[in-house]
Amino acid sequence: MRDLASERYEVRERAREALEAQGTRAPEVLREHADAADPEVRRTVRALLARLGTVAEAVPAVAQDLSGMGLVDLRADGLPLRRVLRELGAALGGSLTAPEDALDRPVTLALAAQPAFEAVERLAEAAGLDAAGPFDGSSTLALGPSPGALGVSPRGCAGPLRVRATRVESSRPLGVEGAVTHGLLLELQLAPAVQLVTYRPPRVLRAEDAAGRRWRAVPGADASTTYGVGGDTRRVEARVTLERAEPEAEERLARLDLQLELRLRHDLQQVLFEALDGLPRPKERGGSEVVLESLGPAEGRKDAWAVEVSCRLDSEVARASVDVWVEWADGGRRRMQALGGRSSSSADGRLRLVGRVHGGGEAPPRAVRVTWYAREVQGELPVSLLDVPLR
């Protein structure tokens, strides 16, 4: 209980996991602290009680602070870029690529508790490249040439998230006097270490120009709407609309502070099958078991592979988020497209995934990786963008 009030995220997380592991024995202790004076303790205790199904209606659920998630520690002292890309990609739960002629460039940098995308940007800068793009459907982010004089769009990083301003639109009422409003389109990018489930439109905490003159958010009908996520859990779009709160405010924000409310899956788990003969082959991780049942050519094509996996996972979050990836010797990987989704299960509760992977090249696969997220959390994440033009 004392560790729940620690200033270090990893200490609080270990304490929460230890309490949750106590199962039905935990609520008797937790209920005594549901109204603790420390807000971190109170928030975590109530969330645990809610998860264990023992909270009274009078104790509301409280969103958690997500800014401690997705942080990266990495050190490189003159290492080739290809090696640092591999190490940082593994830390983020995905992969990073760069132009072939840049892979041998020496890189020196030191990252300590760095937000995920800030770590990627620091690496790109050290290699003379740019990392504006999001992770794609294969959890790969491609570093590209530096934009140079073209500059970059405003963006801000926090935890496992990056917010990038991509477009601005000005609007003036026709035929009547009225304030000019400025709609700012934002791209929310998520690192592979988490998976986005739902989100709400960003809330504007602070918007001001270089002289401190304020802008304010224009209320929208959808401000409290919760949006689900379709096929792309790495990138979604959101919008904020602003108008002047002070008449002389300039159409360029020195600072824009936003708060996002997100539901995320996290605690990425995985098993790796590198020996692809003698199937079926089982592997265990924690309380889960995964079996690579079969892998072979499909449809008479050299770049198509049929995959069958069965798994016994220990939570509904895991079952909903499990993915199968086929990897090649060059580091590329493709996600298996499951036939019939994830709903097929056997009488003993095992989940059976059957699908295809296309476009991986003619060489045979090097490995099969099965990933899933063990936990789900709803929380708030503050992020700041600097020097944002409004026209």
The 8 nearest C-alpha neighbors of each residue, nearest first, counted from 0:
[[1, 3, 2, 14, 4, 40, 18, 15],
 [2, 0, 3, 4, 5, 40, 14, 11],
 [3, 1, 5, 4, 0, 11, 14, 10],
 [2, 4, 11, 0, 1, 40, 5, 14],
 [3, 5, 2, 40, 1, 39, 6, 11],
 [6, 4, 2, 7, 3, 11, 10, 1],
 [5, 7, 8, 4, 11, 10, 3, 2],
 [8, 6, 5, 10, 9, 11, 67, 4],
 [7, 9, 11, 10, 67, 12, 6, 5],
 [8, 10, 12, 11, 7, 13, 67, 14],
 [11, 9, 13, 12, 7, 8, 2, 14],
 [12, 10, 3, 14, 8, 9, 13, 2],
 [13, 11, 9, 15, 14, 10, 8, 16],
 [14, 12, 16, 10, 15, 11, 17, 9],
 [13, 15, 17, 11, 12, 16, 2, 3],
 [14, 16, 12, 18, 17, 13, 19, 11],
 [17, 15, 19, 13, 18, 14, 20, 12],
 [18, 16, 14, 20, 15, 19, 13, 21],
 [19, 17, 15, 20, 21, 16, 25, 14],
 [18, 20, 16, 21, 17, 22, 15, 47],
 [19, 21, 17, 22, 18, 16, 25, 15],
 [22, 20, 19, 25, 18, 24, 23, 17],
 [23, 21, 20, 24, 19, 25, 51, 18],
 [22, 24, 25, 21, 26, 51, 27, 19],
 [23, 25, 22, 21, 26, 27, 28, 18],
 [24, 26, 21, 23, 27, 28, 22, 29],
 [27, 25, 29, 28, 30, 24, 48, 23],
 [28, 26, 25, 29, 30, 24, 31, 23],
 [29, 27, 26, 30, 31, 25, 32, 24],
 [28, 30, 26, 31, 32, 27, 44, 25],
 [31, 29, 33, 32, 28, 27, 26, 48],
 [30, 32, 29, 28, 33, 27, 34, 35],
 [31, 33, 35, 30, 29, 34, 41, 44],
 [34, 32, 30, 41, 35, 44, 45, 31],
 [35, 33, 32, 41, 36, 31, 30, 37],
 [36, 34, 32, 41, 37, 33, 40, 38],
 [35, 37, 38, 34, 41, 40, 32, 39],
 [36, 38, 40, 35, 39, 41, 4, 34],
 [39, 37, 41, 40, 42, 36, 35, 4],
 [40, 38, 42, 41, 37, 4, 43, 3],
 [41, 39, 43, 37, 3, 38, 42, 4],
 [40, 42, 38, 35, 44, 33, 39, 43],
 [43, 41, 39, 45, 61, 40, 44, 38],
 [44, 42, 46, 40, 45, 41, 39, 47],
 [45, 43, 47, 41, 46, 42, 33, 40],
 [44, 46, 48, 47, 42, 43, 33, 60],
 [45, 47, 43, 49, 44, 48, 60, 50],
 [48, 46, 50, 44, 49, 45, 43, 51],
 [49, 47, 45, 51, 54, 50, 53, 46],
 [48, 50, 52, 46, 54, 47, 51, 45],
 [51, 49, 47, 52, 48, 46, 53, 54],
 [50, 52, 48, 49, 53, 47, 22, 23],
 [53, 51, 49, 50, 54, 48, 47, 55],
 [54, 52, 48, 51, 49, 55, 26, 50],
 [55, 53, 48, 49, 52, 56, 58, 45],
 [54, 56, 57, 58, 53, 59, 49, 48],
 [57, 55, 58, 54, 59, 53, 60, 49],
 [56, 58, 55, 59, 54, 60, 33, 45],
 [57, 59, 56, 55, 54, 60, 45, 33],
 [60, 58, 57, 61, 56, 45, 55, 54],
 [61, 59, 46, 45, 62, 58, 49, 42],
 [60, 62, 42, 59, 63, 46, 45, 43],
 [63, 61, 378, 377, 379, 60, 64, 42],
 [62, 64, 378, 65, 379, 377, 61, 42],
 [63, 65, 379, 378, 66, 380, 62, 67],
 [66, 64, 380, 67, 68, 378, 379, 63],
 [65, 67, 158, 68, 380, 64, 157, 381],
 [68, 66, 65, 158, 8, 70, 69, 64],
 [69, 67, 158, 66, 65, 70, 159, 114],
 [68, 70, 159, 158, 115, 114, 192, 71],
 [69, 71, 114, 112, 113, 115, 68, 158],
 [70, 72, 113, 112, 115, 114, 111, 73],
 [73, 71, 111, 110, 112, 113, 70, 74],
 [74, 72, 110, 109, 71, 111, 75, 87],
 [73, 75, 109, 108, 110, 76, 72, 107],
 [76, 74, 107, 108, 78, 77, 109, 106],
 [77, 75, 107, 78, 106, 108, 74, 105],
 [76, 78, 105, 106, 107, 75, 79, 108],
 [77, 79, 105, 106, 76, 75, 80, 107],
 [80, 78, 105, 103, 104, 81, 82, 106],
 [79, 81, 102, 83, 82, 104, 103, 106],
 [82, 80, 102, 84, 79, 83, 85, 103],
 [81, 83, 85, 84, 80, 79, 86, 78],
 [82, 84, 86, 80, 85, 81, 87, 79],
 [85, 83, 81, 87, 82, 95, 86, 88],
 [84, 86, 82, 88, 83, 87, 89, 81],
 [87, 85, 83, 89, 88, 84, 82, 90],
 [86, 88, 90, 84, 89, 85, 83, 91],
 [89, 87, 94, 93, 91, 85, 95, 90],
 [88, 90, 92, 86, 91, 87, 93, 85],
 [91, 89, 87, 88, 92, 86, 71, 93],
 [90, 92, 88, 89, 192, 93, 191, 87],
 [91, 93, 192, 89, 191, 90, 88, 94],
 [94, 92, 138, 88, 91, 191, 139, 89],
 [93, 95, 88, 139, 138, 140, 89, 85],
 [96, 94, 140, 88, 84, 139, 141, 85],
 [95, 97, 141, 142, 140, 94, 84, 98],
 [98, 96, 142, 141, 99, 143, 101, 102],
 [99, 97, 101, 100, 143, 102, 96, 142],
 [98, 100, 101, 102, 97, 103, 96, 81],
 [99, 101, 98, 102, 103, 97, 104, 80],
 [102, 100, 99, 98, 104, 103, 97, 80],
 [101, 103, 81, 80, 99, 104, 100, 79],
 [102, 104, 79, 101, 80, 105, 81, 100],
 [103, 105, 79, 80, 101, 102, 106, 126],
 [106, 104, 79, 77, 78, 80, 103, 107],
 [107, 105, 77, 78, 80, 79, 125, 126],
 [106, 108, 76, 77, 75, 78, 105, 125],
 [109, 107, 75, 74, 76, 110, 106, 125],
 [108, 110, 74, 73, 75, 111, 107, 72],
 [111, 109, 73, 72, 113, 74, 108, 112],
 [110, 112, 72, 113, 71, 73, 109, 70],
 [113, 111, 70, 71, 72, 110, 114, 67],
 [112, 114, 71, 70, 111, 118, 110, 115],
 [115, 113, 70, 158, 117, 157, 116, 118],
 [116, 114, 159, 118, 117, 69, 70, 71],
 [117, 115, 119, 118, 114, 156, 120, 161],
 [116, 118, 120, 114, 119, 115, 156, 121],
 [117, 119, 121, 116, 115, 120, 113, 114],
 [120, 118, 116, 122, 117, 121, 123, 115],
 [119, 121, 123, 117, 122, 118, 130, 124],
 [122, 120, 118, 124, 119, 123, 117, 125],
 [121, 123, 125, 119, 120, 124, 118, 126],
 [122, 124, 128, 120, 126, 129, 125, 121],
 [125, 123, 127, 121, 126, 122, 128, 120],
 [124, 126, 122, 123, 127, 106, 121, 107],
 [125, 127, 123, 124, 128, 106, 122, 104],
 [128, 126, 124, 125, 123, 145, 129, 144],
 [129, 127, 145, 123, 144, 126, 143, 124],
 [130, 128, 145, 143, 123, 142, 144, 131],
 [131, 129, 142, 132, 120, 123, 143, 119],
 [130, 132, 129, 133, 142, 151, 120, 143],
 [131, 133, 130, 140, 134, 141, 142, 135],
 [134, 132, 188, 140, 135, 131, 234, 233],
 [133, 135, 140, 139, 138, 233, 132, 190],
 [134, 136, 138, 137, 139, 133, 140, 233],
 [137, 135, 138, 231, 134, 139, 233, 334],
 [136, 138, 135, 139, 333, 334, 332, 134],
 [139, 137, 93, 134, 135, 136, 191, 94],
 [140, 138, 94, 134, 137, 135, 95, 93],
 [141, 139, 134, 95, 133, 96, 135, 94],
 [142, 140, 96, 97, 95, 143, 139, 130],
 [143, 141, 97, 130, 129, 96, 128, 140],
 [142, 144, 129, 128, 141, 97, 145, 130],
 [145, 143, 128, 129, 146, 142, 127, 98],
 [144, 146, 128, 129, 147, 127, 143, 124],
 [147, 145, 149, 150, 144, 148, 151, 129],
 [148, 146, 145, 149, 150, 144, 151, 129],
 [149, 147, 150, 146, 151, 145, 144, 152],
 [150, 148, 146, 147, 151, 145, 152, 144],
 [149, 151, 148, 146, 147, 152, 145, 153],
 [152, 150, 153, 149, 146, 131, 154, 147],
 [151, 153, 164, 154, 165, 163, 150, 387],
 [154, 152, 164, 163, 387, 384, 151, 385],
 [155, 153, 163, 162, 384, 164, 152, 161],
 [154, 156, 384, 162, 383, 161, 382, 163],
 [157, 155, 161, 160, 117, 116, 382, 114],
 [156, 158, 114, 160, 382, 66, 159, 161],
 [157, 159, 66, 114, 68, 69, 160, 67],
 [160, 158, 69, 115, 190, 189, 68, 114],
 [161, 159, 189, 157, 158, 188, 156, 190],
 [160, 162, 156, 188, 155, 187, 116, 157],
 [163, 161, 187, 155, 154, 186, 188, 185],
 [162, 164, 154, 186, 185, 153, 165, 161],
 [165, 163, 185, 153, 184, 154, 166, 152],
 [164, 166, 184, 185, 163, 152, 186, 167],
 [167, 165, 184, 183, 164, 168, 185, 182],
 [166, 168, 183, 182, 389, 184, 390, 181],
 [167, 169, 182, 181, 170, 183, 166, 390],
 [170, 168, 181, 180, 182, 390, 179, 167],
 [169, 171, 180, 179, 181, 168, 172, 182],
 [170, 172, 179, 173, 178, 180, 177, 169],
 [173, 171, 177, 175, 174, 170, 176, 179],
 [174, 172, 175, 171, 176, 177, 170, 179],
 [173, 175, 172, 176, 177, 171, 178, 170],
 [176, 174, 173, 172, 177, 171, 178, 179],
 [177, 175, 172, 174, 178, 173, 171, 179],
 [178, 176, 172, 175, 179, 171, 173, 180],
 [177, 179, 180, 171, 242, 176, 172, 243],
 [178, 180, 171, 170, 242, 177, 169, 181],
 [181, 179, 242, 170, 241, 169, 178, 182],
 [180, 182, 169, 241, 240, 168, 170, 389],
 [181, 183, 240, 168, 167, 239, 169, 241],
 [182, 184, 167, 239, 238, 166, 240, 185],
 [185, 183, 238, 166, 165, 164, 237, 167],
 [186, 184, 164, 237, 163, 236, 238, 165],
 [185, 187, 236, 163, 162, 235, 188, 164],
 [188, 186, 162, 235, 234, 236, 161, 185],
 [187, 189, 234, 161, 160, 233, 133, 162],
 [190, 188, 233, 160, 159, 234, 191, 161],
 [189, 191, 159, 192, 193, 160, 91, 115],
 [192, 190, 92, 193, 93, 138, 91, 189],
 [193, 191, 92, 91, 190, 267, 265, 69],
 [194, 192, 265, 191, 264, 190, 263, 195],
 [193, 195, 264, 263, 232, 196, 265, 191],
 [194, 196, 263, 232, 197, 262, 264, 193],
 [195, 197, 262, 263, 228, 227, 194, 264],
 [198, 196, 227, 262, 226, 261, 228, 195],
 [199, 197, 261, 226, 225, 260, 262, 227],
 [198, 200, 225, 260, 224, 226, 201, 223],
 [199, 201, 222, 237, 202, 198, 238, 259],
 [202, 200, 259, 258, 257, 199, 203, 239],
 [201, 203, 258, 257, 204, 259, 200, 239],
 [204, 202, 257, 205, 256, 216, 201, 258],
 [205, 203, 256, 257, 202, 258, 206, 255],
 [206, 204, 256, 255, 203, 207, 257, 254],
 [205, 207, 255, 214, 213, 254, 256, 252],
 [208, 206, 213, 212, 211, 252, 214, 254],
 [207, 209, 252, 253, 211, 212, 210, 251],
 [208, 210, 253, 211, 252, 207, 212, 251],
 [211, 209, 208, 212, 207, 248, 253, 249],
 [210, 212, 208, 207, 209, 213, 253, 248],
 [213, 211, 248, 207, 208, 210, 245, 214],
 [214, 212, 207, 244, 206, 245, 211, 248],
 [213, 215, 243, 244, 206, 207, 242, 241],
 [216, 214, 241, 244, 242, 243, 217, 206],
 [215, 217, 241, 240, 218, 203, 242, 214],
 [216, 218, 241, 240, 219, 242, 215, 180],
 [219, 217, 216, 220, 222, 240, 221, 241],
 [220, 218, 221, 222, 217, 240, 216, 239],
 [219, 221, 222, 218, 223, 224, 217, 200],
 [220, 222, 224, 219, 223, 200, 225, 218],
 [221, 223, 219, 224, 220, 200, 218, 199],
 [224, 222, 221, 225, 199, 200, 220, 219],
 [225, 223, 221, 222, 199, 226, 200, 220],
 [224, 226, 199, 198, 223, 197, 227, 200],
 [227, 225, 198, 197, 199, 224, 228, 200],
 [226, 228, 197, 196, 229, 225, 198, 195],
 [229, 227, 196, 197, 232, 226, 230, 231],
 [228, 230, 231, 227, 232, 196, 235, 226],
 [229, 231, 232, 228, 136, 233, 234, 235],
 [232, 230, 233, 229, 234, 136, 228, 235],
 [231, 233, 195, 234, 194, 228, 230, 229],
 [234, 232, 189, 231, 188, 134, 190, 135],
 [235, 233, 188, 187, 232, 231, 189, 186],
 [236, 234, 187, 186, 237, 188, 233, 231],
 [237, 235, 186, 185, 187, 234, 238, 184],
 [236, 238, 185, 200, 184, 186, 235, 239],
 [239, 237, 184, 183, 185, 240, 182, 200],
 [238, 240, 183, 182, 241, 184, 201, 237],
 [241, 239, 182, 217, 181, 216, 183, 180],
 [240, 242, 216, 181, 217, 215, 180, 182],
 [243, 241, 180, 215, 214, 181, 216, 244],
 [242, 244, 214, 245, 246, 215, 248, 213],
 [243, 245, 214, 213, 215, 242, 246, 248],
 [244, 246, 243, 248, 247, 213, 212, 214],
 [247, 245, 248, 243, 244, 212, 249, 213],
 [248, 246, 245, 249, 212, 243, 244, 213],
 [247, 249, 212, 245, 246, 243, 208, 213],
 [250, 248, 251, 208, 247, 252, 212, 209],
 [249, 251, 389, 388, 252, 390, 248, 208],
 [252, 250, 388, 249, 389, 387, 208, 253],
 [253, 251, 208, 387, 254, 207, 386, 388],
 [252, 254, 386, 208, 209, 385, 207, 251],
 [255, 253, 385, 252, 206, 207, 384, 386],
 [254, 256, 206, 384, 383, 205, 385, 257],
 [257, 255, 383, 205, 204, 382, 203, 206],
 [258, 256, 203, 382, 204, 202, 381, 201],
 [257, 259, 381, 202, 201, 380, 382, 203],
 [260, 258, 201, 380, 379, 261, 381, 202],
 [259, 261, 379, 199, 378, 198, 380, 258],
 [262, 260, 198, 378, 377, 197, 263, 259],
 [261, 263, 377, 197, 196, 376, 198, 195],
 [264, 262, 195, 376, 194, 196, 375, 261],
 [263, 265, 375, 194, 193, 374, 372, 376],
 [264, 266, 193, 372, 374, 267, 375, 263],
 [265, 267, 373, 372, 374, 268, 264, 192],
 [266, 268, 372, 265, 371, 192, 373, 269],
 [269, 267, 371, 370, 372, 266, 373, 270],
 [270, 268, 370, 369, 371, 271, 368, 267],
 [269, 271, 369, 368, 370, 272, 282, 284],
 [270, 272, 368, 367, 273, 369, 269, 366],
 [273, 271, 367, 366, 274, 368, 275, 270],
 [274, 272, 366, 275, 271, 365, 367, 368],
 [275, 273, 272, 276, 366, 277, 365, 280],
 [276, 274, 273, 272, 277, 278, 366, 294],
 [275, 277, 278, 274, 279, 280, 294, 293],
 [276, 278, 279, 275, 280, 274, 293, 292],
 [279, 277, 280, 276, 292, 293, 291, 275],
 [278, 280, 292, 291, 293, 277, 290, 281],
 [279, 281, 278, 291, 290, 292, 282, 277],
 [282, 280, 290, 289, 291, 279, 283, 288],
 [283, 281, 289, 288, 290, 280, 284, 270],
 [284, 282, 288, 287, 289, 285, 281, 286],
 [285, 283, 287, 286, 288, 282, 270, 269],
 [284, 286, 287, 283, 288, 313, 268, 312],
 [285, 287, 284, 313, 288, 312, 283, 311],
 [288, 286, 312, 284, 311, 285, 283, 313],
 [287, 289, 283, 311, 310, 282, 284, 312],
 [288, 290, 310, 282, 281, 309, 283, 311],
 [291, 289, 281, 309, 280, 292, 308, 310],
 [292, 290, 308, 280, 279, 293, 281, 307],
 [291, 293, 279, 308, 307, 290, 278, 280],
 [294, 292, 307, 306, 291, 278, 279, 295],
 [295, 293, 306, 305, 307, 304, 292, 296],
 [294, 296, 305, 304, 297, 293, 306, 303],
 [297, 295, 304, 305, 303, 299, 301, 298],
 [298, 296, 304, 305, 303, 299, 300, 295],
 [297, 299, 300, 303, 296, 304, 305, 301],
 [298, 300, 297, 301, 296, 303, 302, 304],
 [301, 299, 303, 298, 302, 297, 296, 304],
 [300, 302, 361, 303, 299, 296, 360, 362],
 [301, 303, 360, 361, 358, 300, 359, 357],
 [304, 302, 357, 297, 300, 356, 301, 296],
 [305, 303, 296, 297, 356, 295, 355, 306],
 [304, 306, 355, 297, 295, 294, 354, 296],
 [307, 305, 294, 354, 293, 353, 355, 304],
 [306, 308, 353, 293, 292, 352, 291, 294],
 [309, 307, 291, 352, 292, 290, 351, 353],
 [308, 310, 351, 290, 350, 289, 352, 349],
 [311, 309, 289, 350, 349, 288, 290, 312],
 [310, 312, 349, 288, 287, 350, 289, 313],
 [313, 311, 287, 314, 310, 317, 318, 288],
 [312, 314, 287, 286, 311, 317, 315, 318],
 [315, 313, 317, 316, 312, 318, 373, 374],
 [314, 316, 318, 317, 319, 313, 312, 320],
 [317, 315, 319, 314, 318, 373, 320, 374],
 [316, 318, 320, 314, 373, 372, 315, 371],
 [319, 317, 315, 316, 320, 321, 312, 314],
 [318, 320, 316, 317, 315, 321, 341, 371],
 [319, 321, 317, 371, 318, 372, 316, 322],
 [320, 322, 371, 370, 318, 317, 319, 323],
 [323, 321, 370, 369, 371, 320, 324, 334],
 [322, 324, 369, 335, 334, 368, 370, 325],
 [325, 323, 334, 368, 333, 367, 335, 369],
 [324, 326, 367, 333, 332, 366, 334, 368],
 [327, 325, 332, 366, 365, 364, 331, 367],
 [328, 326, 365, 364, 331, 329, 330, 332],
 [327, 329, 330, 365, 326, 364, 331, 366],
 [330, 328, 327, 331, 326, 332, 365, 364],
 [331, 329, 328, 327, 332, 326, 94, 85],
 [332, 330, 327, 329, 326, 333, 328, 359],
 [331, 333, 326, 325, 327, 324, 330, 137],
 [334, 332, 325, 324, 137, 335, 356, 326],
 [335, 333, 324, 323, 137, 336, 325, 356],
 [334, 336, 356, 323, 355, 324, 354, 337],
 [335, 337, 354, 355, 334, 356, 338, 353],
 [338, 336, 354, 340, 353, 335, 339, 352],
 [337, 339, 354, 340, 353, 336, 352, 355],
 [338, 340, 337, 341, 342, 343, 353, 352],
 [341, 339, 337, 338, 342, 343, 352, 336],
 [342, 340, 343, 352, 339, 350, 319, 337],
 [343, 341, 340, 344, 339, 350, 351, 352],
 [342, 344, 341, 351, 350, 345, 352, 339],
 [345, 343, 350, 349, 351, 348, 342, 346],
 [344, 346, 349, 348, 347, 350, 343, 351],
 [345, 347, 348, 344, 349, 350, 343, 351],
 [346, 348, 345, 349, 344, 311, 350, 310],
 [349, 347, 345, 346, 344, 350, 311, 310],
 [350, 348, 311, 344, 345, 310, 347, 351],
 [349, 351, 344, 310, 309, 343, 311, 348],
 [350, 352, 309, 344, 343, 308, 349, 310],
 [353, 351, 308, 307, 309, 337, 341, 350],
 [354, 352, 307, 337, 338, 306, 308, 351],
 [355, 353, 337, 338, 336, 306, 335, 305],
 [354, 356, 305, 335, 336, 304, 306, 357],
 [355, 357, 335, 304, 303, 336, 333, 305],
 [358, 356, 303, 302, 359, 355, 304, 333],
 [359, 357, 302, 360, 303, 356, 333, 361],
 [358, 360, 302, 357, 333, 361, 332, 303],
 [361, 359, 302, 358, 362, 301, 363, 303],
 [360, 362, 302, 301, 363, 359, 303, 358],
 [361, 363, 360, 364, 327, 302, 301, 359],
 [362, 364, 361, 365, 327, 360, 302, 301],
 [365, 363, 327, 326, 366, 362, 325, 328],
 [364, 366, 327, 328, 326, 273, 363, 367],
 [367, 365, 273, 326, 272, 364, 325, 368],
 [366, 368, 325, 272, 324, 271, 326, 273],
 [367, 369, 271, 324, 270, 323, 272, 325],
 [368, 370, 323, 270, 269, 322, 324, 271],
 [371, 369, 269, 322, 268, 321, 368, 323],
 [370, 372, 321, 320, 268, 317, 267, 322],
 [373, 371, 267, 317, 265, 266, 374, 264],
 [372, 374, 317, 266, 316, 267, 265, 371],
 [375, 373, 265, 264, 372, 266, 316, 376],
 [374, 376, 264, 263, 265, 316, 377, 262],
 [377, 375, 263, 262, 264, 378, 374, 63],
 [378, 376, 262, 261, 62, 263, 63, 375],
 [377, 379, 63, 62, 64, 261, 260, 65],
 [378, 380, 260, 64, 259, 65, 63, 261],
 [379, 381, 259, 65, 258, 66, 64, 260],
 [382, 380, 258, 257, 259, 379, 383, 157],
 [381, 383, 257, 157, 256, 155, 156, 258],
 [384, 382, 256, 155, 255, 257, 385, 254],
 [385, 383, 155, 255, 154, 254, 153, 256],
 [384, 386, 254, 253, 387, 255, 153, 383],
 [387, 385, 253, 252, 254, 388, 251, 153],
 [386, 388, 252, 251, 385, 153, 389, 253],
 [389, 387, 251, 390, 252, 250, 386, 167],
 [390, 388, 250, 251, 167, 181, 387, 252],
 [389, 388, 167, 250, 169, 168, 181, 251]]
